[in-house]
Amino acid sequence: MIKINKENYLVYQSVFEIEYDSKSSFNTNTINNQFCRDIGKTKIFHLESLNICNLKEWNECFKITNIEYNTKIYKSTEEYLGSDEFQNSEKKEDILRTGKIAVDYTKFGEICCDIQKVFSSTFNYVGKSFSKSQLVVGSLQNYIFQYISNCVFCIPNVYIAINNLPEINQLVESLPKKLISNLTNNGVLQSLYNDFVKEICIGKTEKTEKRRCSLFRKKNVIEFSIFLKSPELNFNSSSALKYELMDEIINIEVPDSLWKVYFILN
C-alpha cells in the first residue's frame, strides 16, 4: 500500500512490517573527516530485498562455539543452548561470555550465492520517497539512478540519460564482494554474537517462538549500509542534452545519500 504525506510525497510500506528510523547514528568524525562530507545533509533511504535467504544454511555456516557444557550429556553447542539446563539458567550471560562465532567454510559458498541473489534481486522501497512521482520497482542500481534523475530533472523516471555513470555501476557491482568480506571479519562476527547474547539475556521470547539455540532466528533481518557521495554529472557527452539542458542543470548538486539495504532470513 502506498500513502501520501502532507507534503504530497509518496510513502511506501515495509513488506517485513518494520518501521525504520529516518535518522541513523554514525561516527560523525569518520564521515566528516575521512569522506570530507557533512553527514547532516545526507539523505537516508531504506530498501528491502524481496529475495528470502535460507535461515538453516546461515546457521550451519555461522556456528556458535567455545562454550563450555557437559559433552557426556549434549552432543553439540546447539543442543546445549536449546536444553532446559541452559534455558532455565539465571547465569546465561556468564555461560555465553566465552562464546564466539566460527565460520564453516564448507558451507560459506551457499552464503555467497545468497548474497549475490540479494543484490541482483528486486527491492522494495520503504518510507518517505525522494519523489512525489511513483517509483519504478527494481534493483538497487535502478533506485539510485531514479534518485539522481529526480534530483536533476525533478522526476525519477528519466534515468536513461544517466544510467551509465561508471562510478555508480562499479559501486553496485562491488557490493556483494564487500558484504562477503565483512562476514568473515572478526569484528563483524563479534558484533553479531553480541547481538545474539543481548537477545538471549535481555530480549523476551514469544511463547510461540522456538527456543533460540543458533546465531540467527527466524525472520532475522540483516542490514548493510552503502554511503554514496554526490556523483559528478557530465552531460557534455550527450549531444541531446549538451545544448538544451546544460544551462538549467549545470549547478544542480545531488546530495550525498546513505542506502540501507535489508534482507531477511527465513
Secondary structure, DSSP 4 states (H G I P E B T S, - for coil): -EEE-TTS-EEEPPTT-----S-----HHIIIIIS---GGG-EEEEEEESSPB-HHHHHHHEEEE-----TTT-SSHHHHHTSHHHHT-S-HHHHHTT-EEEE-TTTHHHHHHHHHHHHHS-EEEEEE-S-SSPPPPB-HHHHHHHHHHHHHHSSTT-GGGTTT-HHHHHHHHHHHHHHHHHTT-HHHHHHHHHHHHHHHHTSPPPTTSPPP-SSS-TT-EEEEEEEEPPPPP-GGG-HHHHTTTHHHHTT--PPPEEEEEEEEB-
